[in-house]
Amino acid sequence: MPTIIRHEGFRYFFYSNEGDPREPVHVHVMKDGREAKFWLDPIELDRNHGFDAKTLRQIARVIHFNQARIARAWHDHFSA
């Protein structure tokens, strides 16, 4: 599970086994046993387990500002 970003206690990562066929680029976010999954293009919540709406908006902002970094990490990892 490559971690891409750590920010304010949140871990932004993806799983190395992302399905077969592989799903489109996305990122998982975890903190304190809660987890959400966001698609990257466009940035959109796929699923949420425990985060409130305000926190999800904050997470989406971090993803927005790091969108290129996340996509680059995804492609680097799965191209290897």
HTML snippet that shows the backbone in 3Dmol.js (N, CA, C, O; Angstrom):
<script src="https://3Dmol.org/build/3Dmol-min.js"></script>
<div id="view" style="width:600px;height:400px;position:relative"></div>
<script>
const pdb = `
ATOM      1  N   MET A   1       0.844  -1.178   0.000  1.00  0.00           N
ATOM      2  CA  MET A   1       0.000   0.000   0.000  1.00  0.00           C
ATOM      3  C   MET A   1       0.890   1.242   0.000  1.00  0.00           C
ATOM      4  O   MET A   1       1.229   1.761   1.063  1.00  0.00           O
ATOM      5  N   PRO A   2       1.258   1.706  -1.153  1.00  0.00           N
ATOM      6  CA  PRO A   2       2.108   2.909  -1.206  1.00  0.00           C
ATOM      7  C   PRO A   2       1.397   4.137  -0.638  1.00  0.00           C
ATOM      8  O   PRO A   2       0.294   4.478  -1.065  1.00  0.00           O
ATOM      9  N   THR A   3       2.033   4.788   0.317  1.00  0.00           N
ATOM     10  CA  THR A   3       1.518   6.038   0.863  1.00  0.00           C
ATOM     11  C   THR A   3       2.060   7.181   0.020  1.00  0.00           C
ATOM     12  O   THR A   3       3.262   7.265  -0.230  1.00  0.00           O
ATOM     13  N   ILE A   4       1.169   8.058  -0.412  1.00  0.00           N
ATOM     14  CA  ILE A   4       1.553   9.175  -1.270  1.00  0.00           C
ATOM     15  C   ILE A   4       1.712  10.447  -0.444  1.00  0.00           C
ATOM     16  O   ILE A   4       2.657  11.211  -0.641  1.00  0.00           O
ATOM     17  N   ILE A   5       0.785  10.666   0.479  1.00  0.00           N
ATOM     18  CA  ILE A   5       0.774  11.898   1.271  1.00  0.00           C
ATOM     19  C   ILE A   5       0.390  11.547   2.706  1.00  0.00           C
ATOM     20  O   ILE A   5      -0.447  10.678   2.951  1.00  0.00           O
ATOM     21  N   ARG A   6       1.017  12.238   3.634  1.00  0.00           N
ATOM     22  CA  ARG A   6       0.576  12.266   5.035  1.00  0.00           C
ATOM     23  C   ARG A   6       0.325  13.724   5.357  1.00  0.00           C
ATOM     24  O   ARG A   6       1.213  14.565   5.218  1.00  0.00           O
ATOM     25  N   HIS A   7      -0.903  14.020   5.793  1.00  0.00           N
ATOM     26  CA  HIS A   7      -1.279  15.410   6.041  1.00  0.00           C
ATOM     27  C   HIS A   7      -2.256  15.460   7.207  1.00  0.00           C
ATOM     28  O   HIS A   7      -3.343  14.885   7.143  1.00  0.00           O
ATOM     29  N   GLU A   8      -1.863  16.147   8.269  1.00  0.00           N
ATOM     30  CA  GLU A   8      -2.716  16.342   9.454  1.00  0.00           C
ATOM     31  C   GLU A   8      -3.299  15.024   9.973  1.00  0.00           C
ATOM     32  O   GLU A   8      -4.469  14.954  10.349  1.00  0.00           O
ATOM     33  N   GLY A   9      -2.474  13.998   9.986  1.00  0.00           N
ATOM     34  CA  GLY A   9      -2.897  12.703  10.512  1.00  0.00           C
ATOM     35  C   GLY A   9      -3.611  11.817   9.510  1.00  0.00           C
ATOM     36  O   GLY A   9      -3.916  10.665   9.819  1.00  0.00           O
ATOM     37  N   PHE A  10      -3.884  12.324   8.322  1.00  0.00           N
ATOM     38  CA  PHE A  10      -4.531  11.540   7.275  1.00  0.00           C
ATOM     39  C   PHE A  10      -3.452  10.885   6.422  1.00  0.00           C
ATOM     40  O   PHE A  10      -2.393  11.462   6.176  1.00  0.00           O
ATOM     41  N   ARG A  11      -3.745   9.673   5.981  1.00  0.00           N
ATOM     42  CA  ARG A  11      -2.828   8.976   5.080  1.00  0.00           C
ATOM     43  C   ARG A  11      -3.540   8.781   3.751  1.00  0.00           C
ATOM     44  O   ARG A  11      -4.619   8.193   3.689  1.00  0.00           O
ATOM     45  N   TYR A  12      -2.917   9.287   2.684  1.00  0.00           N
ATOM     46  CA  TYR A  12      -3.449   9.184   1.325  1.00  0.00           C
ATOM     47  C   TYR A  12      -2.637   8.094   0.624  1.00  0.00           C
ATOM     48  O   TYR A  12      -1.414   8.196   0.539  1.00  0.00           O
ATOM     49  N   PHE A  13      -3.299   7.062   0.126  1.00  0.00           N
ATOM     50  CA  PHE A  13      -2.584   5.897  -0.386  1.00  0.00           C
ATOM     51  C   PHE A  13      -3.433   5.166  -1.410  1.00  0.00           C
ATOM     52  O   PHE A  13      -4.593   5.513  -1.631  1.00  0.00           O
ATOM     53  N   PHE A  14      -2.858   4.167  -2.024  1.00  0.00           N
ATOM     54  CA  PHE A  14      -3.625   3.239  -2.843  1.00  0.00           C
ATOM     55  C   PHE A  14      -3.138   1.826  -2.561  1.00  0.00           C
ATOM     56  O   PHE A  14      -2.028   1.613  -2.073  1.00  0.00           O
ATOM     57  N   TYR A  15      -3.995   0.873  -2.879  1.00  0.00           N
ATOM     58  CA  TYR A  15      -3.660  -0.528  -2.684  1.00  0.00           C
ATOM     59  C   TYR A  15      -2.905  -1.021  -3.912  1.00  0.00           C
ATOM     60  O   TYR A  15      -3.224  -0.631  -5.035  1.00  0.00           O
ATOM     61  N   SER A  16      -1.923  -1.864  -3.709  1.00  0.00           N
ATOM     62  CA  SER A  16      -1.152  -2.403  -4.834  1.00  0.00           C
ATOM     63  C   SER A  16      -1.996  -3.321  -5.709  1.00  0.00           C
ATOM     64  O   SER A  16      -1.752  -3.422  -6.911  1.00  0.00           O
ATOM     65  N   ASN A  17      -2.976  -3.985  -5.129  1.00  0.00           N
ATOM     66  CA  ASN A  17      -3.880  -4.836  -5.906  1.00  0.00           C
ATOM     67  C   ASN A  17      -5.190  -4.073  -6.083  1.00  0.00           C
ATOM     68  O   ASN A  17      -6.077  -4.152  -5.234  1.00  0.00           O
ATOM     69  N   GLU A  18      -5.310  -3.346  -7.168  1.00  0.00           N
ATOM     70  CA  GLU A  18      -6.488  -2.498  -7.392  1.00  0.00           C
ATOM     71  C   GLU A  18      -7.486  -3.131  -8.354  1.00  0.00           C
ATOM     72  O   GLU A  18      -8.160  -2.421  -9.101  1.00  0.00           O
ATOM     73  N   GLY A  19      -7.586  -4.439  -8.343  1.00  0.00           N
ATOM     74  CA  GLY A  19      -8.600  -5.121  -9.127  1.00  0.00           C
ATOM     75  C   GLY A  19      -8.094  -5.590 -10.470  1.00  0.00           C
ATOM     76  O   GLY A  19      -7.025  -5.189 -10.929  1.00  0.00           O
ATOM     77  N   ASP A  20      -8.882  -6.445 -11.089  1.00  0.00           N
ATOM     78  CA  ASP A  20      -8.559  -6.969 -12.407  1.00  0.00           C
ATOM     79  C   ASP A  20      -9.855  -7.039 -13.203  1.00  0.00           C
ATOM     80  O   ASP A  20     -10.662  -7.931 -12.942  1.00  0.00           O
ATOM     81  N   PRO A  21     -10.093  -6.162 -14.141  1.00  0.00           N
ATOM     82  CA  PRO A  21      -9.119  -5.159 -14.590  1.00  0.00           C
ATOM     83  C   PRO A  21      -8.954  -4.050 -13.552  1.00  0.00           C
ATOM     84  O   PRO A  21      -9.822  -3.826 -12.708  1.00  0.00           O
ATOM     85  N   ARG A  22      -7.820  -3.369 -13.641  1.00  0.00           N
ATOM     86  CA  ARG A  22      -7.504  -2.313 -12.680  1.00  0.00           C
ATOM     87  C   ARG A  22      -8.507  -1.165 -12.794  1.00  0.00           C
ATOM     88  O   ARG A  22      -8.894  -0.769 -13.894  1.00  0.00           O
ATOM     89  N   GLU A  23      -8.915  -0.645 -11.653  1.00  0.00           N
ATOM     90  CA  GLU A  23      -9.824   0.497 -11.629  1.00  0.00           C
ATOM     91  C   GLU A  23      -9.107   1.752 -12.109  1.00  0.00           C
ATOM     92  O   GLU A  23      -7.877   1.797 -12.123  1.00  0.00           O
ATOM     93  N   PRO A  24      -9.872   2.777 -12.505  1.00  0.00           N
ATOM     94  CA  PRO A  24      -9.249   4.057 -12.858  1.00  0.00           C
ATOM     95  C   PRO A  24      -8.511   4.653 -11.658  1.00  0.00           C
ATOM     96  O   PRO A  24      -8.682   4.204 -10.525  1.00  0.00           O
ATOM     97  N   VAL A  25      -7.699   5.657 -11.919  1.00  0.00           N
ATOM     98  CA  VAL A  25      -6.883   6.295 -10.875  1.00  0.00           C
ATOM     99  C   VAL A  25      -7.785   6.818  -9.754  1.00  0.00           C
ATOM    100  O   VAL A  25      -8.766   7.522  -9.991  1.00  0.00           O
ATOM    101  N   HIS A  26      -7.417   6.450  -8.539  1.00  0.00           N
ATOM    102  CA  HIS A  26      -8.142   6.910  -7.354  1.00  0.00           C
ATOM    103  C   HIS A  26      -7.201   6.868  -6.167  1.00  0.00           C
ATOM    104  O   HIS A  26      -6.076   6.376  -6.260  1.00  0.00           O
ATOM    105  N   VAL A  27      -7.681   7.395  -5.050  1.00  0.00           N
ATOM    106  CA  VAL A  27      -6.865   7.419  -3.836  1.00  0.00           C
ATOM    107  C   VAL A  27      -7.760   7.083  -2.647  1.00  0.00           C
ATOM    108  O   VAL A  27      -8.923   7.483  -2.584  1.00  0.00           O
ATOM    109  N   HIS A  28      -7.186   6.343  -1.714  1.00  0.00           N
ATOM    110  CA  HIS A  28      -7.858   6.032  -0.456  1.00  0.00           C
ATOM    111  C   HIS A  28      -7.285   6.964   0.607  1.00  0.00           C
ATOM    112  O   HIS A  28      -6.115   7.342   0.555  1.00  0.00           O
ATOM    113  N   VAL A  29      -8.124   7.326   1.568  1.00  0.00           N
ATOM    114  CA  VAL A  29      -7.708   8.205   2.657  1.00  0.00           C
ATOM    115  C   VAL A  29      -8.157   7.562   3.960  1.00  0.00           C
ATOM    116  O   VAL A  29      -9.307   7.145   4.097  1.00  0.00           O
ATOM    117  N   MET A  30      -7.231   7.485   4.919  1.00  0.00           N
ATOM    118  CA  MET A  30      -7.542   6.823   6.175  1.00  0.00           C
ATOM    119  C   MET A  30      -7.056   7.665   7.354  1.00  0.00           C
ATOM    120  O   MET A  30      -5.996   8.291   7.312  1.00  0.00           O
ATOM    121  N   LYS A  31      -7.872   7.653   8.400  1.00  0.00           N
ATOM    122  CA  LYS A  31      -7.475   8.263   9.675  1.00  0.00           C
ATOM    123  C   LYS A  31      -8.371   7.686  10.770  1.00  0.00           C
ATOM    124  O   LYS A  31      -9.592   7.632  10.624  1.00  0.00           O
ATOM    125  N   ASP A  32      -7.754   7.263  11.853  1.00  0.00           N
ATOM    126  CA  ASP A  32      -8.480   6.789  13.035  1.00  0.00           C
ATOM    127  C   ASP A  32      -9.530   5.729  12.701  1.00  0.00           C
ATOM    128  O   ASP A  32     -10.639   5.768  13.233  1.00  0.00           O
ATOM    129  N   GLY A  33      -9.189   4.788  11.826  1.00  0.00           N
ATOM    130  CA  GLY A  33     -10.103   3.710  11.490  1.00  0.00           C
ATOM    131  C   GLY A  33     -11.181   4.065  10.490  1.00  0.00           C
ATOM    132  O   GLY A  33     -11.991   3.214  10.121  1.00  0.00           O
ATOM    133  N   ARG A  34     -11.200   5.305  10.049  1.00  0.00           N
ATOM    134  CA  ARG A  34     -12.163   5.733   9.027  1.00  0.00           C
ATOM    135  C   ARG A  34     -11.454   5.721   7.677  1.00  0.00           C
ATOM    136  O   ARG A  34     -10.241   5.916   7.605  1.00  0.00           O
ATOM    137  N   GLU A  35     -12.215   5.490   6.610  1.00  0.00           N
ATOM    138  CA  GLU A  35     -11.607   5.442   5.283  1.00  0.00           C
ATOM    139  C   GLU A  35     -12.585   5.944   4.232  1.00  0.00           C
ATOM    140  O   GLU A  35     -13.791   5.712   4.317  1.00  0.00           O
ATOM    141  N   ALA A  36     -12.041   6.634   3.242  1.00  0.00           N
ATOM    142  CA  ALA A  36     -12.815   7.077   2.086  1.00  0.00           C
ATOM    143  C   ALA A  36     -12.014   6.793   0.827  1.00  0.00           C
ATOM    144  O   ALA A  36     -10.791   6.658   0.871  1.00  0.00           O
ATOM    145  N   LYS A  37     -12.707   6.706  -0.279  1.00  0.00           N
ATOM    146  CA  LYS A  37     -12.075   6.483  -1.579  1.00  0.00           C
ATOM    147  C   LYS A  37     -12.584   7.555  -2.534  1.00  0.00           C
ATOM    148  O   LYS A  37     -13.789   7.772  -2.661  1.00  0.00           O
ATOM    149  N   PHE A  38     -11.642   8.223  -3.204  1.00  0.00           N
ATOM    150  CA  PHE A  38     -11.976   9.271  -4.161  1.00  0.00           C
ATOM    151  C   PHE A  38     -11.430   8.924  -5.535  1.00  0.00           C
ATOM    152  O   PHE A  38     -10.276   8.516  -5.664  1.00  0.00           O
ATOM    153  N   TRP A  39     -12.254   9.086  -6.561  1.00  0.00           N
ATOM    154  CA  TRP A  39     -11.770   9.045  -7.937  1.00  0.00           C
ATOM    155  C   TRP A  39     -10.983  10.311  -8.174  1.00  0.00           C
ATOM    156  O   TRP A  39     -11.236  11.328  -7.529  1.00  0.00           O
ATOM    157  N   LEU A  40     -10.041  10.266  -9.081  1.00  0.00           N
ATOM    158  CA  LEU A  40      -9.147  11.405  -9.283  1.00  0.00           C
ATOM    159  C   LEU A  40      -9.558  12.325 -10.434  1.00  0.00           C
ATOM    160  O   LEU A  40      -9.282  13.524 -10.389  1.00  0.00           O
ATOM    161  N   ASP A  41     -10.213  11.782 -11.462  1.00  0.00           N
ATOM    162  CA  ASP A  41     -10.529  12.614 -12.629  1.00  0.00           C
ATOM    163  C   ASP A  41     -11.904  12.273 -13.172  1.00  0.00           C
ATOM    164  O   ASP A  41     -12.047  11.340 -13.962  1.00  0.00           O
ATOM    165  N   PRO A  42     -12.922  13.026 -12.753  1.00  0.00           N
ATOM    166  CA  PRO A  42     -12.862  14.180 -11.853  1.00  0.00           C
ATOM    167  C   PRO A  42     -12.788  13.725 -10.395  1.00  0.00           C
ATOM    168  O   PRO A  42     -13.086  12.575 -10.072  1.00  0.00           O
ATOM    169  N   ILE A  43     -12.393  14.636  -9.540  1.00  0.00           N
ATOM    170  CA  ILE A  43     -12.313  14.330  -8.107  1.00  0.00           C
ATOM    171  C   ILE A  43     -13.738  14.137  -7.602  1.00  0.00           C
ATOM    172  O   ILE A  43     -14.556  15.056  -7.609  1.00  0.00           O
ATOM    173  N   GLU A  44     -14.005  12.910  -7.162  1.00  0.00           N
ATOM    174  CA  GLU A  44     -15.358  12.554  -6.760  1.00  0.00           C
ATOM    175  C   GLU A  44     -15.306  11.442  -5.719  1.00  0.00           C
ATOM    176  O   GLU A  44     -14.548  10.482  -5.857  1.00  0.00           O
ATOM    177  N   LEU A  45     -16.108  11.581  -4.690  1.00  0.00           N
ATOM    178  CA  LEU A  45     -16.163  10.566  -3.645  1.00  0.00           C
ATOM    179  C   LEU A  45     -16.798   9.291  -4.193  1.00  0.00           C
ATOM    180  O   LEU A  45     -17.879   9.332  -4.781  1.00  0.00           O
ATOM    181  N   ASP A  46     -16.129   8.172  -4.002  1.00  0.00           N
ATOM    182  CA  ASP A  46     -16.681   6.869  -4.392  1.00  0.00           C
ATOM    183  C   ASP A  46     -17.374   6.220  -3.208  1.00  0.00           C
ATOM    184  O   ASP A  46     -18.506   5.749  -3.320  1.00  0.00           O
ATOM    185  N   ARG A  47     -16.688   6.198  -2.071  1.00  0.00           N
ATOM    186  CA  ARG A  47     -17.309   5.631  -0.867  1.00  0.00           C
ATOM    187  C   ARG A  47     -16.676   6.235   0.378  1.00  0.00           C
ATOM    188  O   ARG A  47     -15.547   6.724   0.361  1.00  0.00           O
ATOM    189  N   ASN A  48     -17.443   6.181   1.449  1.00  0.00           N
ATOM    190  CA  ASN A  48     -17.019   6.783   2.705  1.00  0.00           C
ATOM    191  C   ASN A  48     -17.440   5.884   3.851  1.00  0.00           C
ATOM    192  O   ASN A  48     -18.575   5.411   3.910  1.00  0.00           O
ATOM    193  N   HIS A  49     -16.508   5.659   4.758  1.00  0.00           N
ATOM    194  CA  HIS A  49     -16.802   4.874   5.957  1.00  0.00           C
ATOM    195  C   HIS A  49     -16.358   5.678   7.178  1.00  0.00           C
ATOM    196  O   HIS A  49     -15.272   5.458   7.716  1.00  0.00           O
ATOM    197  N   GLY A  50     -17.211   6.616   7.611  1.00  0.00           N
ATOM    198  CA  GLY A  50     -16.988   7.274   8.886  1.00  0.00           C
ATOM    199  C   GLY A  50     -16.643   8.744   8.887  1.00  0.00           C
ATOM    200  O   GLY A  50     -16.718   9.369   9.945  1.00  0.00           O
ATOM    201  N   PHE A  51     -16.266   9.341   7.761  1.00  0.00           N
ATOM    202  CA  PHE A  51     -15.934  10.769   7.758  1.00  0.00           C
ATOM    203  C   PHE A  51     -17.202  11.603   7.611  1.00  0.00           C
ATOM    204  O   PHE A  51     -18.124  11.226   6.887  1.00  0.00           O
ATOM    205  N   ASP A  52     -17.242  12.745   8.307  1.00  0.00           N
ATOM    206  CA  ASP A  52     -18.375  13.652   8.138  1.00  0.00           C
ATOM    207  C   ASP A  52     -18.179  14.515   6.887  1.00  0.00           C
ATOM    208  O   ASP A  52     -17.105  14.515   6.286  1.00  0.00           O
ATOM    209  N   ALA A  53     -19.220  15.243   6.505  1.00  0.00           N
ATOM    210  CA  ALA A  53     -19.209  16.027   5.268  1.00  0.00           C
ATOM    211  C   ALA A  53     -18.113  17.088   5.264  1.00  0.00           C
ATOM    212  O   ALA A  53     -17.468  17.298   4.236  1.00  0.00           O
ATOM    213  N   LYS A  54     -17.893  17.755   6.384  1.00  0.00           N
ATOM    214  CA  LYS A  54     -16.858  18.784   6.454  1.00  0.00           C
ATOM    215  C   LYS A  54     -15.475  18.173   6.207  1.00  0.00           C
ATOM    216  O   LYS A  54     -14.671  18.732   5.461  1.00  0.00           O
ATOM    217  N   THR A  55     -15.206  17.044   6.823  1.00  0.00           N
ATOM    218  CA  THR A  55     -13.922  16.376   6.654  1.00  0.00           C
ATOM    219  C   THR A  55     -13.740  15.918   5.215  1.00  0.00           C
ATOM    220  O   THR A  55     -12.644  16.028   4.665  1.00  0.00           O
ATOM    221  N   LEU A  56     -14.794  15.409   4.601  1.00  0.00           N
ATOM    222  CA  LEU A  56     -14.706  14.985   3.200  1.00  0.00           C
ATOM    223  C   LEU A  56     -14.367  16.155   2.281  1.00  0.00           C
ATOM    224  O   LEU A  56     -13.611  15.991   1.323  1.00  0.00           O
ATOM    225  N   ARG A  57     -14.915  17.326   2.563  1.00  0.00           N
ATOM    226  CA  ARG A  57     -14.575  18.523   1.766  1.00  0.00           C
ATOM    227  C   ARG A  57     -13.106  18.889   1.956  1.00  0.00           C
ATOM    228  O   ARG A  57     -12.435  19.271   0.997  1.00  0.00           O
ATOM    229  N   GLN A  58     -12.604  18.778   3.178  1.00  0.00           N
ATOM    230  CA  GLN A  58     -11.185  19.067   3.435  1.00  0.00           C
ATOM    231  C   GLN A  58     -10.285  18.065   2.707  1.00  0.00           C
ATOM    232  O   GLN A  58      -9.270  18.448   2.126  1.00  0.00           O
ATOM    233  N   ILE A  59     -10.652  16.809   2.738  1.00  0.00           N
ATOM    234  CA  ILE A  59      -9.896  15.779   2.038  1.00  0.00           C
ATOM    235  C   ILE A  59      -9.893  16.067   0.540  1.00  0.00           C
ATOM    236  O   ILE A  59      -8.849  15.981  -0.108  1.00  0.00           O
ATOM    237  N   ALA A  60     -11.047  16.405  -0.007  1.00  0.00           N
ATOM    238  CA  ALA A  60     -11.148  16.691  -1.441  1.00  0.00           C
ATOM    239  C   ALA A  60     -10.248  17.868  -1.825  1.00  0.00           C
ATOM    240  O   ALA A  60      -9.670  17.867  -2.912  1.00  0.00           O
ATOM    241  N   ARG A  61     -10.121  18.867  -0.954  1.00  0.00           N
ATOM    242  CA  ARG A  61      -9.221  20.004  -1.235  1.00  0.00           C
ATOM    243  C   ARG A  61      -7.766  19.549  -1.285  1.00  0.00           C
ATOM    244  O   ARG A  61      -7.018  19.966  -2.169  1.00  0.00           O
ATOM    245  N   VAL A  62      -7.365  18.708  -0.357  1.00  0.00           N
ATOM    246  CA  VAL A  62      -5.989  18.193  -0.362  1.00  0.00           C
ATOM    247  C   VAL A  62      -5.746  17.394  -1.644  1.00  0.00           C
ATOM    248  O   VAL A  62      -4.691  17.517  -2.267  1.00  0.00           O
ATOM    249  N   ILE A  63      -6.717  16.584  -2.030  1.00  0.00           N
ATOM    250  CA  ILE A  63      -6.577  15.819  -3.271  1.00  0.00           C
ATOM    251  C   ILE A  63      -6.461  16.764  -4.461  1.00  0.00           C
ATOM    252  O   ILE A  63      -5.630  16.556  -5.346  1.00  0.00           O
ATOM    253  N   HIS A  64      -7.284  17.789  -4.482  1.00  0.00           N
ATOM    254  CA  HIS A  64      -7.233  18.760  -5.587  1.00  0.00           C
ATOM    255  C   HIS A  64      -5.836  19.371  -5.722  1.00  0.00           C
ATOM    256  O   HIS A  64      -5.291  19.437  -6.823  1.00  0.00           O
ATOM    257  N   PHE A  65      -5.266  19.810  -4.621  1.00  0.00           N
ATOM    258  CA  PHE A  65      -3.955  20.455  -4.656  1.00  0.00           C
ATOM    259  C   PHE A  65      -2.822  19.474  -4.954  1.00  0.00           C
ATOM    260  O   PHE A  65      -1.726  19.889  -5.330  1.00  0.00           O
ATOM    261  N   ASN A  66      -3.076  18.194  -4.789  1.00  0.00           N
ATOM    262  CA  ASN A  66      -2.049  17.166  -5.025  1.00  0.00           C
ATOM    263  C   ASN A  66      -2.434  16.195  -6.141  1.00  0.00           C
ATOM    264  O   ASN A  66      -1.861  15.111  -6.249  1.00  0.00           O
ATOM    265  N   GLN A  67      -3.389  16.577  -6.957  1.00  0.00           N
ATOM    266  CA  GLN A  67      -3.917  15.688  -7.980  1.00  0.00           C
ATOM    267  C   GLN A  67      -2.825  15.153  -8.914  1.00  0.00           C
ATOM    268  O   GLN A  67      -2.775  13.952  -9.183  1.00  0.00           O
ATOM    269  N   ALA A  68      -1.965  16.025  -9.403  1.00  0.00           N
ATOM    270  CA  ALA A  68      -0.899  15.594 -10.317  1.00  0.00           C
ATOM    271  C   ALA A  68       0.084  14.660  -9.606  1.00  0.00           C
ATOM    272  O   ALA A  68       0.542  13.677 -10.188  1.00  0.00           O
ATOM    273  N   ARG A  69       0.398  14.963  -8.375  1.00  0.00           N
ATOM    274  CA  ARG A  69       1.327  14.131  -7.591  1.00  0.00           C
ATOM    275  C   ARG A  69       0.751  12.725  -7.386  1.00  0.00           C
ATOM    276  O   ARG A  69       1.462  11.729  -7.513  1.00  0.00           O
ATOM    277  N   ILE A  70      -0.529  12.662  -7.073  1.00  0.00           N
ATOM    278  CA  ILE A  70      -1.188  11.373  -6.851  1.00  0.00           C
ATOM    279  C   ILE A  70      -1.214  10.573  -8.152  1.00  0.00           C
ATOM    280  O   ILE A  70      -0.885   9.387  -8.161  1.00  0.00           O
ATOM    281  N   ALA A  71      -1.603  11.219  -9.242  1.00  0.00           N
ATOM    282  CA  ALA A  71      -1.654  10.531 -10.538  1.00  0.00           C
ATOM    283  C   ALA A  71      -0.278  10.030 -10.956  1.00  0.00           C
ATOM    284  O   ALA A  71      -0.150   8.919 -11.470  1.00  0.00           O
ATOM    285  N   ARG A  72       0.736  10.833 -10.743  1.00  0.00           N
ATOM    286  CA  ARG A  72       2.108  10.443 -11.088  1.00  0.00           C
ATOM    287  C   ARG A  72       2.540   9.222 -10.277  1.00  0.00           C
ATOM    288  O   ARG A  72       3.135   8.292 -10.823  1.00  0.00           O
ATOM    289  N   ALA A  73       2.243   9.223  -8.981  1.00  0.00           N
ATOM    290  CA  ALA A  73       2.585   8.087  -8.124  1.00  0.00           C
ATOM    291  C   ALA A  73       1.847   6.820  -8.564  1.00  0.00           C
ATOM    292  O   ALA A  73       2.421   5.731  -8.575  1.00  0.00           O
ATOM    293  N   TRP A  74       0.587   6.972  -8.922  1.00  0.00           N
ATOM    294  CA  TRP A  74      -0.206   5.842  -9.404  1.00  0.00           C
ATOM    295  C   TRP A  74       0.438   5.236 -10.651  1.00  0.00           C
ATOM    296  O   TRP A  74       0.678   4.030 -10.716  1.00  0.00           O
ATOM    297  N   HIS A  75       0.715   6.093 -11.643  1.00  0.00           N
ATOM    298  CA  HIS A  75       1.267   5.609 -12.904  1.00  0.00           C
ATOM    299  C   HIS A  75       2.674   5.034 -12.717  1.00  0.00           C
ATOM    300  O   HIS A  75       3.022   4.027 -13.334  1.00  0.00           O
ATOM    301  N   ASP A  76       3.473   5.668 -11.876  1.00  0.00           N
ATOM    302  CA  ASP A  76       4.826   5.133 -11.598  1.00  0.00           C
ATOM    303  C   ASP A  76       4.731   3.743 -10.964  1.00  0.00           C
ATOM    304  O   ASP A  76       5.475   2.833 -11.332  1.00  0.00           O
ATOM    305  N   HIS A  77       3.819   3.589 -10.020  1.00  0.00           N
ATOM    306  CA  HIS A  77       3.701   2.310  -9.316  1.00  0.00           C
ATOM    307  C   HIS A  77       3.192   1.202 -10.234  1.00  0.00           C
ATOM    308  O   HIS A  77       3.744   0.101 -10.244  1.00  0.00           O
ATOM    309  N   PHE A  78       2.145   1.486 -11.004  1.00  0.00           N
ATOM    310  CA  PHE A  78       1.542   0.438 -11.817  1.00  0.00           C
ATOM    311  C   PHE A  78       2.228   0.234 -13.157  1.00  0.00           C
ATOM    312  O   PHE A  78       1.914  -0.724 -13.865  1.00  0.00           O
ATOM    313  N   SER A  79       3.151   1.104 -13.521  1.00  0.00           N
ATOM    314  CA  SER A  79       3.909   0.921 -14.757  1.00  0.00           C
ATOM    315  C   SER A  79       5.152   0.076 -14.521  1.00  0.00           C
ATOM    316  O   SER A  79       5.737  -0.457 -15.464  1.00  0.00           O
ATOM    317  N   ALA A  80       5.550  -0.043 -13.265  1.00  0.00           N
ATOM    318  CA  ALA A  80       6.791  -0.776 -12.923  1.00  0.00           C
ATOM    319  C   ALA A  80       6.643  -2.259 -13.114  1.00  0.00           C
ATOM    320  O   ALA A  80       7.588  -3.010 -12.872  1.00  0.00           O
TER     321      ALA A  80
END
`;
const viewer = $3Dmol.createViewer("view");
viewer.addModel(pdb, "pdb");
viewer.setStyle({}, {cartoon: {color: "spectrum"}});
viewer.zoomTo();
viewer.render();
</script>
